[in-house]
Amino acid sequence: MVSTKVQSYLDNGRIPWSPGYKQYKLEQLEKTLLSDQTLEIFRTGGQLPSGYGYGVDERMVEYPWLFSRINSNDERLLDAGSVLNYPYLLEKTVLKHKDIFLMTLEPESTMTRRSRLSYVFCDLRDNPFRNEAFDTVVSLSTIEHIGMDNTLVYSDKVRYKEQDACSYLVAVNEMIRVLKTSGKLFLSVPFGKKEFHGWLQQFDSEMIAGLCSHLNGASLIEASYFRYDSKGWQLADAEGCKDCEYFDTHANQSVQDDLAAAARAVACLVFQKNTKVTE
């Protein structure tokens, strides 16, 4: 049965971030992550159904992309950016047997109490963990905010009102440092035209190449690109996404005809550590 909020969102034209949007998005994500068939499409790089994720932001591809790739082994996982901090995600079988550390700038309104789950509040550029501490690191749609003005959404501390466009490289190298040799970093960023929105920056192909060349002891082993248009989300390639523009709801932009809610393309990258850190 469709809730009143969701029905209102649908009846009023699926306006991004309007009342009912978040509930609709949650329901669609839960449905997707319960579908073995859909996760297999993400795992193999197949074609998504027409209309998939229409009107919903990039989490509709980032989460299933991630969950189609991580394993259910008993291991230590660092979530750099706290994108997994939702009960419906933390309860997934693939995460139940992991020691999970959620690392983010400041305490969040929703914090889950469960065994093998810890919260760490810090700047991702100053990672407190020792070398080789984690089997897996996850950082979805996070590094585009590092060095930007985080006082708009994530903090009220003036020191986080920055315009240091390259400091995300420090944070990513810290993620690699705390990975065990052969461990994997799953990372995503908004992709398309190079854009600066004050509170985030959108990556282009040159920035992705620069990121890869600046990493210490890790190699890019997989790159997947997804593009959004009026038919929803679909697998694409870097060339097909190069002209995509970010819809910035915080800039009071008018709703666009395609009902984009945020990024119109994302790059989903897997890096593997290949060099052990020397103490």
Buried (B, 14 or more C-beta within 10 A) or exposed (E): EEEEBBEBBEEEEBBBBBEBBBBBBBEBBEEBBEEEEBBEBBBEEEEBEEEBBBBBBBBBBBBBBBBBBBEEEEBBBBBBBBBBBBEEBBEBEBBEEBBBBBBBBEEEEEEBEEEBBEBBEEBBBEBEBEEBBBBBBBBBBBBBBBBBBBBBEBBEEEEBBBEEEEBBBBBBBBBBBBBBEEBBBBBBBBBBBEBEBBBBBBBBBEBBEEBBEEBEBBEBEEBBBBBBBEBBBBBBEBEEBBEBBBBBBEEEEEBEEBBBBBBBBBBBBBBBBEEEBEE
